[in-house]
Amino acid sequence: MIIKMAFVALLSILCTFFAVVAAKVEISKCGGCHQVKSECPKVSGSGIFCASLSDRNNIQAYSHPNETANNGTLAACVPSYYEVTADITDWCCFWNPTIGCQQLAGSYYQQHSDWDETCELCLHSCECDAQSTAARSPLTSVLFLLCLTMLGIHWAL
């Protein structure tokens, strides 16, 4: 009888835990990169940078455009050569001449109050044309490294 009650209690706790965890899962969203258009109006190349290797593993690259991969809410920030196969936790940057410099924010990163205003983090990796790169502040790289360091320290805690 005691074993049966303990099993029921354990089962109840596990169900509650998984329900809470499932409720916290959010979908990746495009960051608000409209403010970086003036600093990087034209992008010459294309590519991806993720702050986390595990996030990068959740993004599939294609050699040919896959128009149906991200045709929903992520089409504004994820080029057709990539597909987000699972929710990311931190952030990734995408760039190409069509969409410009864009940021994809993961579920953990979205918990920051200004998550949709931090697209300047992507300016270090986006291949901006030489004119706009020269106009960019030399502090961008320093600020980016500072942010990565703070995120790394926070993530380690």
C-alpha positions as CSV (number, residue, x, y, z in Angstrom):
1,M,0.0,0.0,0.0
2,I,2.8,2.4,0.9
3,I,4.7,1.5,-2.3
4,K,1.5,2.1,-4.3
5,M,1.0,5.6,-2.7
6,A,4.7,6.5,-3.3
7,F,4.4,5.4,-6.9
8,V,1.3,7.5,-7.4
9,A,2.9,10.5,-5.7
10,L,6.0,10.1,-7.9
11,L,3.9,9.8,-11.0
12,S,2.0,13.0,-10.1
13,I,5.3,14.9,-9.5
14,L,6.7,13.8,-12.9
15,C,3.5,14.7,-14.7
16,T,3.5,18.2,-13.1
17,F,7.2,18.6,-14.0
18,F,6.7,17.7,-17.6
19,A,3.6,19.9,-17.9
20,V,5.5,22.9,-16.5
21,V,8.5,22.2,-18.8
22,A,6.3,21.8,-21.8
23,A,4.5,25.1,-21.0
24,K,7.8,27.0,-21.0
25,V,8.9,25.9,-24.5
26,E,8.7,28.8,-26.9
27,I,9.3,28.9,-30.6
28,S,12.2,30.8,-32.0
29,K,11.4,34.3,-33.3
30,C,12.9,36.8,-35.7
31,G,14.6,39.7,-33.9
32,G,13.9,43.3,-34.7
33,C,16.7,44.1,-37.1
34,H,15.2,47.2,-38.7
35,Q,17.6,49.4,-36.6
36,V,20.7,47.9,-38.2
37,K,19.6,48.6,-41.8
38,S,21.4,52.0,-41.6
39,E,24.6,50.5,-40.4
40,C,24.5,47.6,-42.8
41,P,22.2,48.7,-45.7
42,K,23.7,46.1,-48.2
43,V,25.0,42.6,-47.6
44,S,27.3,41.2,-50.2
45,G,27.6,37.6,-49.0
46,S,25.6,35.0,-47.2
47,G,26.0,32.9,-44.1
48,I,25.1,32.0,-40.6
49,F,26.6,32.5,-37.1
50,C,25.2,31.0,-33.9
51,A,26.4,31.9,-30.4
52,S,25.9,28.3,-29.4
53,L,27.1,25.2,-31.2
54,S,24.0,23.3,-30.1
55,D,21.8,25.9,-31.7
56,R,23.8,25.7,-34.9
57,N,23.2,22.0,-34.9
58,N,19.4,22.7,-35.0
59,I,19.8,24.5,-38.3
60,Q,20.0,22.5,-41.5
61,A,21.9,24.0,-44.4
62,Y,20.9,23.2,-48.0
63,S,22.9,23.5,-51.2
64,H,19.8,24.7,-53.1
65,P,17.0,27.0,-51.8
66,N,14.3,25.1,-49.9
67,E,11.4,27.6,-50.3
68,T,9.0,25.6,-48.0
69,A,11.5,25.2,-45.1
70,N,10.8,28.5,-43.4
71,N,7.8,29.9,-45.3
72,G,6.0,30.8,-42.0
73,T,7.0,33.4,-39.4
74,L,10.8,32.7,-39.8
75,A,10.9,33.6,-43.5
76,A,11.8,37.2,-42.7
77,C,15.0,36.2,-40.9
78,V,16.0,32.8,-42.1
79,P,17.2,32.5,-45.8
80,S,15.7,29.7,-47.9
81,Y,19.1,27.9,-47.9
82,Y,18.5,27.1,-44.2
83,E,15.9,25.3,-42.1
84,V,15.4,25.6,-38.4
85,T,14.7,21.9,-37.4
86,A,14.3,22.5,-33.7
87,D,13.9,25.4,-31.3
88,I,17.1,27.2,-30.5
89,T,17.8,28.6,-27.1
90,D,20.3,31.5,-27.7
91,W,20.6,33.5,-30.9
92,C,21.8,33.1,-34.5
93,C,22.6,35.6,-37.2
94,F,21.7,35.1,-40.8
95,W,22.6,37.3,-43.8
96,N,22.3,37.4,-47.5
97,P,21.6,40.1,-50.1
98,T,17.9,39.4,-50.1
99,I,17.1,39.6,-46.4
100,G,20.1,41.6,-45.2
101,C,21.4,41.1,-41.7
102,Q,18.9,39.3,-39.5
103,Q,18.8,37.7,-36.1
104,L,16.9,34.6,-34.9
105,A,16.2,34.7,-31.2
106,G,15.8,31.4,-29.2
107,S,13.5,30.7,-26.3
108,Y,16.1,31.4,-23.6
109,Y,17.3,34.6,-25.3
110,Q,13.7,35.8,-25.5
111,Q,13.5,35.9,-21.7
112,H,15.7,39.1,-21.8
113,S,13.5,42.2,-21.8
114,D,15.3,43.8,-24.8
115,W,15.7,40.6,-26.9
116,D,14.1,42.1,-30.0
117,E,16.4,45.2,-29.9
118,T,19.8,43.5,-29.9
119,C,20.3,42.8,-33.6
120,E,23.5,44.8,-33.5
121,L,25.1,41.6,-32.1
122,C,24.9,40.3,-35.7
123,L,26.8,43.2,-37.2
124,H,30.1,41.5,-36.4
125,S,29.3,38.5,-38.7
126,C,27.1,40.0,-41.4
127,E,29.1,40.7,-44.6
128,C,28.2,44.3,-45.0
129,D,29.5,46.2,-48.1
130,A,32.8,48.0,-47.5
131,Q,31.2,51.4,-47.4
132,S,28.9,50.5,-44.5
133,T,31.5,48.5,-42.7
134,A,33.8,51.6,-42.7
135,A,31.0,53.7,-41.2
136,R,30.5,51.2,-38.4
137,S,31.8,52.2,-35.0
138,P,35.1,50.5,-34.0
139,L,33.5,49.7,-30.6
140,T,31.1,47.2,-32.2
141,S,33.6,44.3,-31.9
142,V,34.4,45.2,-28.3
143,L,30.8,45.5,-27.4
144,F,30.0,42.2,-29.1
145,L,32.9,40.4,-27.2
146,L,31.7,41.9,-24.0
147,C,28.1,40.7,-24.6
148,L,29.4,37.2,-25.4
149,T,31.5,37.1,-22.2
150,M,28.5,38.2,-20.1
151,L,26.3,35.6,-21.8
152,G,28.9,33.0,-21.2
153,I,29.2,33.8,-17.6
154,H,25.5,33.9,-17.2
155,W,25.1,30.6,-19.0
156,A,27.7,28.9,-16.8
157,L,25.9,29.9,-13.7
